[in-house]
């Protein structure tokens, strides 16, 4: 039976979405899943957002770890089950400013977290809002920023925004146990559909080579396919299956 191991609020999510060659992503695809495409394109998204009201097991608030920024690079996969497709995300790396979160995520869940200094800025001016996140790589600050409307709209069915935001499962490639072959952890991210705020201007500066490797750099040297801002919501992260070679479900 699934259990909730974390609840929180995710707020002001910036998505910058890039087309990435599937040959770069294939080696990172967890066992039991396959790359998911939108109109024939494999997307990787740089995502900056803010955690609030974080509680472990849905109840326990950890002092000094209830609010913090996150920045990640993720891509999209799907998994065939007896009841249909589960559409999910895989993280290349997740950056947070709290070392304890990195240690727990890496050790217990096998998630690719890293700790960097981070900061954020939210400003409103009439009908506009400016949202930005920064993270330090070496001696240099990187950033993702948008200027967007304050009036949002619901997701449009079949849109790119729907494809990017409506992947409700997470998949993590885990070290194989002796003689077990492939092994993948699955979890579910439960949240309502988000409002989308149209973006009028944006700026992305990310040291992709240092953070993710030179194989990713050519795809982020060009402008993103799209950039948008989502309002976010309360979320609950729930346990899922452990997928092993030869298993079904």
C-alpha positions in Angstrom: 0.0 0.0 0.0 1.3 3.5 -0.9 2.2 5.9 1.8 3.0 9.6 1.8 6.6 10.3 2.7 6.6 14.1 2.0 4.1 16.9 1.8 4.9 20.5 0.8 3.8 23.4 -1.4 5.6 24.1 -4.6 5.3 27.7 -5.7 6.1 29.8 -8.7 7.6 27.1 -11.0 9.6 28.4 -13.9 9.9 25.9 -16.8 12.5 26.4 -19.6 12.0 23.6 -22.1 14.6 22.4 -24.6 14.7 19.8 -27.3 17.4 17.1 -26.5 18.6 14.3 -28.7 17.2 11.0 -27.5 20.7 9.4 -27.8 21.9 11.7 -25.0 19.0 10.8 -22.8 18.7 7.0 -23.5 21.6 6.0 -21.1 19.8 7.8 -18.3 16.4 6.1 -18.8 15.5 3.9 -15.8 14.8 0.3 -16.3 11.1 -0.4 -17.2 10.5 3.0 -18.7 10.9 4.6 -22.1 11.4 8.1 -23.4 8.2 10.1 -23.7 7.8 12.6 -26.6 5.6 15.5 -27.4 5.0 15.9 -31.2 8.1 13.8 -31.8 10.4 15.9 -29.5 12.2 14.7 -26.4 12.2 17.5 -23.9 14.5 18.4 -21.1 13.3 21.1 -18.7 15.3 23.5 -16.5 12.9 24.1 -13.6 13.3 26.6 -10.7 10.7 26.7 -7.9 10.2 27.2 -4.2 9.4 24.6 -1.5 7.2 25.8 1.4 5.7 24.0 4.5 7.7 20.8 4.0 6.7 17.9 6.2 8.1 14.4 6.4 5.5 11.6 6.4 2.9 14.4 6.0 3.3 15.3 9.7 6.8 16.1 10.8 8.2 19.5 10.2 12.0 19.6 10.2 13.4 22.7 11.8 15.2 25.1 9.4 14.2 22.9 6.4 10.6 24.0 5.8 11.3 26.5 3.0 14.0 26.4 0.3 14.7 26.8 -3.4 15.2 24.0 -5.9 16.6 24.0 -9.4 16.7 20.9 -11.5 17.1 19.4 -15.0 14.5 16.8 -15.8 13.3 14.8 -18.8 10.2 12.8 -19.5 9.4 9.1 -19.6 6.5 6.7 -19.5 5.9 3.2 -18.2 3.5 0.7 -19.5 1.4 -1.1 -16.9 -1.7 -3.4 -16.9 -3.9 -0.4 -16.4 -2.3 1.9 -19.0 0.6 4.3 -19.3 2.1 6.0 -16.4 3.8 9.3 -17.5 6.7 10.4 -15.4 9.9 12.4 -15.0 13.6 11.5 -14.5 15.9 14.0 -12.8 19.4 14.5 -14.1 20.3 16.6 -11.1 18.4 18.5 -8.4 20.0 21.4 -6.7 19.0 22.6 -3.2 20.7 24.9 -0.6 20.3 22.4 2.3 23.0 19.8 2.8 20.7 17.6 5.0 18.2 17.3 2.2 20.8 16.2 -0.2 22.2 13.6 2.1 18.7 12.1 2.8 17.7 12.1 -0.8 21.0 10.6 -2.1 21.3 8.0 0.7 17.7 6.8 1.2 16.1 7.4 -2.2 19.0 7.4 -4.7 17.9 10.8 -6.0 20.7 12.9 -7.7 20.7 15.9 -5.4 23.5 18.4 -5.0 24.0 21.3 -2.6 24.7 24.8 -3.8 24.1 28.3 -2.4 20.7 29.5 -3.7 18.5 32.5 -3.5 15.3 33.8 -5.1 13.4 37.0 -5.8 9.6 37.5 -6.3 8.4 41.0 -7.3 5.1 42.3 -8.5 4.3 45.5 -10.4 0.8 46.1 -11.4 -0.3 43.4 -13.8 3.2 41.9 -14.1 5.3 39.7 -11.9 9.1 39.0 -12.0 10.2 35.6 -10.6 13.8 34.5 -10.4 16.0 31.8 -8.9 19.8 31.8 -8.6 22.3 29.1 -7.7 26.0 29.3 -7.3 28.4 27.2 -9.4 32.0 27.7 -8.3 32.4 31.4 -7.9 29.6 32.3 -10.3 25.9 32.8 -9.8 23.6 31.2 -12.4 20.0 32.2 -12.8 16.6 31.6 -14.3 14.2 34.6 -14.4 10.9 35.4 -16.0 8.6 38.4 -16.4 5.0 37.2 -16.6 1.4 38.2 -16.3 -0.2 38.0 -12.9 -3.4 36.7 -14.4 -3.1 32.9 -15.2 -5.1 30.6 -17.3 -6.0 26.8 -16.9 -4.0 24.3 -18.8 -5.1 23.8 -22.4 -5.7 20.1 -23.2 -3.1 18.8 -25.6 -0.8 21.7 -25.1 2.9 21.6 -24.5 2.3 23.1 -21.0 0.0 20.2 -20.2 2.6 17.6 -21.4 5.4 19.2 -19.3 3.4 19.6 -16.1 1.1 16.6 -16.2 3.7 13.9 -15.6 2.7 12.7 -12.2 5.2 9.9 -11.6 8.9 10.0 -10.8 11.4 7.3 -11.8 14.9 6.8 -10.3 17.5 4.4 -11.6 18.8 2.5 -8.7 22.0 0.4 -8.2 21.2 -3.2 -9.1 21.3 -5.8 -6.4 23.5 -8.8 -7.0 22.1 -10.8 -9.8 18.9 -8.7 -10.0 19.5 -6.9 -13.3 17.7 -3.5 -13.7 16.1 -1.8 -10.8 14.0 1.4 -10.7 12.2 3.2 -7.9 8.8 4.7 -8.7 6.9 7.4 -6.7 3.8 9.4 -7.4 3.5 13.2 -7.1 -0.1 14.2 -6.3 -1.3 17.7 -7.1 -4.1 19.5 -9.0 -3.6 21.0 -12.4 -1.7 24.3 -12.2 -2.5 27.7 -13.7 -0.1 29.0 -16.4 1.1 32.6 -16.5 2.1 33.8 -19.9 5.8 34.9 -20.0 6.8 38.1 -21.8 10.6 38.1 -21.1 13.0 35.6 -19.7 16.7 35.1 -19.0 18.5 31.7 -18.4 22.2 31.4 -17.5 23.2 27.9 -16.5 26.7 26.3 -16.5 25.3 23.2 -18.1 28.7 21.6 -18.8 29.8 21.8 -15.1 26.4 20.7 -13.7 25.3 18.0 -16.2 28.2 17.2 -18.5 29.4 18.3 -21.9 27.0 16.0 -23.8 24.2 18.3 -22.7 25.8 21.6 -23.6 24.9 21.9 -27.3 21.2 21.7 -26.6 21.2 24.5 -24.1 23.4 26.8 -26.2 20.3 27.5 -28.3 17.1 29.3 -27.1 14.5 27.2 -25.3 11.5 25.8 -27.2 9.3 27.5 -24.6 9.3 29.1 -21.2 6.3 29.4 -18.9 5.5 30.1 -15.2 3.1 27.9 -13.2 1.5 28.9 -9.9 2.0 25.6 -8.1 0.0 24.1 -5.3 0.2 21.7 -2.3 1.8 18.4 -3.3 2.0 15.0 -1.7 4.8 12.6 -2.7 3.7 9.0 -2.3 5.5 5.7 -2.5 5.2 3.5 -5.6 6.6 0.2 -7.0 10.1 -1.1 -7.1 10.5 -2.2 -10.7 12.9 -5.1 -11.2 13.9 -7.0 -14.3 11.3 -9.7 -14.8 8.7 -8.0 -12.7 5.3 -6.8 -14.0 2.7 -4.2 -12.8 
